[in-house]
Structures are given as structure tokens and as C-alpha cells.
């Protein structure tokens, strides 16, 4: 996780809580007070970052890649 992103996640989580509680502040005002971007709030999903969600997909794509086929690697080599 990039340095400094934990506090942003905490702000976004707090804004989500306040929105659910309907305490009257607008999302725009809350992100302004939290010194984060509104667009970041809308992209924030609240899930803890863990293993890459696309890792299985990338693994499957790489396994089907012609570069993983020894015959293709021999055909493509410059020798």
C-alpha cells in the first residue's frame, strides 16, 4: 500500500459512516474537511487491501500465453 493512503481510507470510511447516519453534512463538505478528493470517495469501496483481486485472472491468461508453450518459444527465438 502506498505511504500515506491509510489515513485517506480512514477518512473515506468515516464519511461513509456519516452518510449512513444522515447527520446533515454533505459528502462534498466532509471530504473537504478531511482534505481528500470527492472522486476518491466514490472510488473507495471500503474493502481492506489484500491479495490482488485479479491475480487468478492474470495467472490464467499467462498460462494460456503462447510464450509459455516451449514450441512457440523455440520458433520465436532469434537463433
BATILUM-43402 format. One record per residue: residue number from 1; residue in one letter; x, y, z of N, C-alpha, C in turn. Coordinates in nm, 2 decimals. Atoms other than C-alpha are relative to their C-alpha. Example, Ala and Ser with C-alpha at 12.3 -4.5 7.8 and 13.67 -1.06 7.14 Angstrom:
BATILUM-43402
  num  residu     n_X     n_Y     n_Z    ca_X    ca_Y    ca_Z     c_X     c_Y     c_Z
    1       A    0.09   -0.12    0.00    1.23   -0.45    0.78    0.09    0.12    0.00
    2       S   -0.09   -0.11    0.00    1.37   -0.11    0.71   -0.08    0.11    0.08
***
This chain:
BATILUM-43402
  num  residu     n_X     n_Y     n_Z    ca_X    ca_Y    ca_Z     c_X     c_Y     c_Z
    1       X    0.08   -0.12    0.00    0.00    0.00    0.00    0.09    0.12    0.00
    2       X   -0.08   -0.12    0.01    0.14    0.34   -0.09    0.00    0.08    0.13
    3       X   -0.01   -0.07   -0.12    0.26    0.55    0.20   -0.10    0.11    0.00
    4       X    0.10   -0.11   -0.01    0.00    0.79    0.33   -0.14   -0.04   -0.04
    5       X    0.13    0.02    0.04   -0.30    0.61    0.20   -0.09   -0.06    0.11
    6       X    0.08    0.05   -0.12   -0.41    0.46    0.54   -0.09    0.11    0.05
    7       X    0.08   -0.11   -0.06   -0.53    0.80    0.66   -0.12    0.04   -0.09
    8       X    0.11   -0.02    0.10   -0.73    0.85    0.34   -0.11   -0.10    0.01
    9       X    0.10    0.10   -0.02   -0.90    0.52    0.39   -0.08    0.03    0.12
   10       X    0.07   -0.03   -0.12   -0.99    0.62    0.74   -0.10    0.12   -0.02
   11       X    0.09   -0.11    0.03   -1.14    0.95    0.62   -0.12   -0.05   -0.08
   12       X    0.11    0.05    0.08   -1.34    0.77    0.35   -0.10   -0.08    0.08
   13       X    0.09    0.08   -0.08   -1.47    0.52    0.60   -0.09    0.08    0.09
   14       X    0.07   -0.09   -0.09   -1.57    0.80    0.83   -0.11    0.07   -0.07
   15       X    0.10   -0.07    0.09   -1.75    0.98    0.55   -0.12   -0.10   -0.03
   16       X    0.11    0.10    0.02   -1.94    0.66    0.47   -0.09   -0.02    0.12
   17       X    0.07    0.01   -0.12   -2.04    0.63    0.83   -0.10    0.12    0.02
   18       X    0.08   -0.12   -0.02   -2.17    0.98    0.84   -0.11    0.01   -0.10
   19       X    0.11    0.00    0.10   -2.36    0.94    0.52   -0.11   -0.09    0.04
   20       X    0.11    0.10   -0.05   -2.54    0.63    0.66   -0.07    0.06    0.12
   21       X    0.06   -0.06   -0.11   -2.61    0.82    0.98   -0.09    0.12   -0.03
   22       X    0.08   -0.11    0.05   -2.76    1.11    0.78    0.00    0.12    0.10
   23       X   -0.01   -0.11   -0.10   -2.63    1.39    1.01    0.00    0.13   -0.06
   24       X    0.02   -0.14    0.06   -2.67    1.67    0.76    0.12    0.05   -0.08
   25       X   -0.11   -0.05    0.08   -2.32    1.73    0.63    0.00   -0.06   -0.14
   26       X   -0.01    0.06    0.14   -2.28    1.69    0.25    0.13   -0.08   -0.02
   27       X   -0.12    0.07    0.03   -2.03    1.45    0.11    0.11    0.10   -0.04
   28       X   -0.09   -0.10    0.04   -1.86    1.75   -0.05    0.07    0.07    0.11
   29       X   -0.05   -0.08   -0.12   -1.82    1.93    0.28    0.09   -0.10    0.08
   30       X   -0.07    0.09   -0.08   -1.70    1.62    0.46    0.14   -0.04   -0.06
   31       X   -0.13    0.02    0.07   -1.43    1.54    0.20    0.09    0.12    0.01
   32       X   -0.08   -0.12   -0.01   -1.32    1.90    0.21    0.06    0.01    0.14
   33       X   -0.05   -0.01   -0.14   -1.29    1.89    0.59    0.11   -0.11    0.02
   34       X   -0.10    0.11   -0.02   -1.10    1.56    0.56    0.12    0.01   -0.09
   35       X   -0.11   -0.03    0.09   -0.87    1.71    0.29    0.03   -0.12   -0.09
   36       X   -0.01    0.11    0.10   -0.94    1.42    0.04   -0.08    0.04   -0.11
   37       X    0.08   -0.03    0.12   -1.09    1.42   -0.30   -0.13   -0.07    0.00
   38       X    0.14    0.06    0.01   -1.46    1.36   -0.36    0.01   -0.12   -0.10
   39       X   -0.01    0.11    0.09   -1.37    1.14   -0.66    0.06   -0.12    0.06
   40       X   -0.06    0.12   -0.08   -1.16    0.92   -0.43   -0.10   -0.06    0.09
   41       X    0.10    0.06   -0.09   -1.45    0.88   -0.20   -0.09   -0.09   -0.08
   42       X    0.09    0.08    0.08   -1.67    0.75   -0.48    0.07   -0.13   -0.05
   43       X   -0.08    0.12    0.04   -1.39    0.51   -0.59    0.02   -0.10    0.11
   44       X   -0.04    0.08   -0.12   -1.33    0.39   -0.24   -0.11   -0.11    0.03
   45       X    0.10    0.11   -0.03   -1.50    0.05   -0.17    0.00   -0.05    0.14
   46       X   -0.01    0.04   -0.14   -1.40    0.01    0.19    0.06   -0.13    0.03
   47       X   -0.06    0.13   -0.02   -1.25   -0.33    0.14    0.14    0.02    0.04
   48       X   -0.14    0.00   -0.04   -0.92   -0.39    0.31    0.08   -0.05   -0.12
   49       X   -0.08    0.04    0.11   -0.65   -0.42    0.06    0.07   -0.13    0.04
   50       X   -0.06    0.13   -0.03   -0.52   -0.78    0.05    0.07   -0.05   -0.13
   51       X   -0.06    0.06    0.13   -0.40   -1.01   -0.23   -0.08    0.06   -0.12
   52       X    0.06   -0.06    0.12   -0.46   -0.87   -0.57   -0.12   -0.08   -0.05
   53       X    0.13    0.07    0.04   -0.82   -0.95   -0.68    0.01   -0.06   -0.14
   54       X   -0.01    0.04    0.14   -0.71   -1.00   -1.04    0.11   -0.11   -0.02
   55       X   -0.12    0.09    0.01   -0.42   -1.24   -0.96   -0.04   -0.13   -0.07
   56       X    0.04    0.13    0.06   -0.61   -1.56   -1.06   -0.03    0.02   -0.15
   57       X    0.02   -0.02    0.15   -0.72   -1.40   -1.39    0.13    0.02   -0.07
   58       X   -0.13   -0.01    0.06   -0.37   -1.29   -1.47    0.08   -0.13   -0.01
   59       X   -0.06    0.13    0.00   -0.24   -1.63   -1.38   -0.05   -0.08   -0.12
   60       X    0.06    0.08    0.11   -0.49   -1.80   -1.62    0.04    0.06   -0.14
   61       X   -0.04   -0.05    0.13   -0.40   -1.56   -1.90    0.14   -0.03   -0.03
   62       X   -0.14    0.03    0.02   -0.03   -1.61   -1.86    0.02   -0.15   -0.03
   63       X   -0.01    0.14    0.03   -0.08   -1.99   -1.86   -0.04   -0.03   -0.14
   64       X    0.05    0.02    0.13   -0.26   -1.97   -2.19    0.08    0.07   -0.11
   65       X   -0.08   -0.08    0.09    0.00   -1.74   -2.34    0.09   -0.09   -0.09
   66       X   -0.09    0.08    0.09    0.19   -1.88   -2.64    0.14    0.01    0.05
   67       X   -0.14   -0.01   -0.05    0.51   -1.76   -2.47    0.03   -0.11    0.10
   68       X   -0.02    0.11   -0.10    0.46   -2.04   -2.21    0.00   -0.14   -0.07
   69       X   -0.01    0.12    0.08    0.45   -2.30   -2.49    0.14   -0.02   -0.05
   70       X   -0.14    0.02    0.04    0.80   -2.44   -2.54    0.02    0.00   -0.15
   71       X   -0.01    0.00    0.15    0.74   -2.49   -2.91    0.00    0.14   -0.06
   72       X    0.01   -0.14    0.05    0.64   -2.13   -2.96    0.13    0.08    0.04
   73       X   -0.12   -0.07   -0.05    0.94   -2.00   -2.76    0.12   -0.04   -0.10
   74       X   -0.10    0.05    0.09    1.17   -2.21   -2.99   -0.02    0.07   -0.14
   75       X    0.03   -0.06    0.13    1.00   -2.07   -3.30    0.03    0.15    0.00
   76       X   -0.02   -0.15   -0.01    1.03   -1.71   -3.18    0.14    0.04    0.04
   77       X   -0.14   -0.03   -0.04    1.39   -1.73   -3.06    0.08    0.04   -0.13
   78       X   -0.08   -0.05    0.11    1.64   -1.54   -3.29    0.10   -0.10   -0.06
   79       X   -0.10    0.09    0.05    1.87   -1.84   -3.33   -0.04   -0.09   -0.11
***
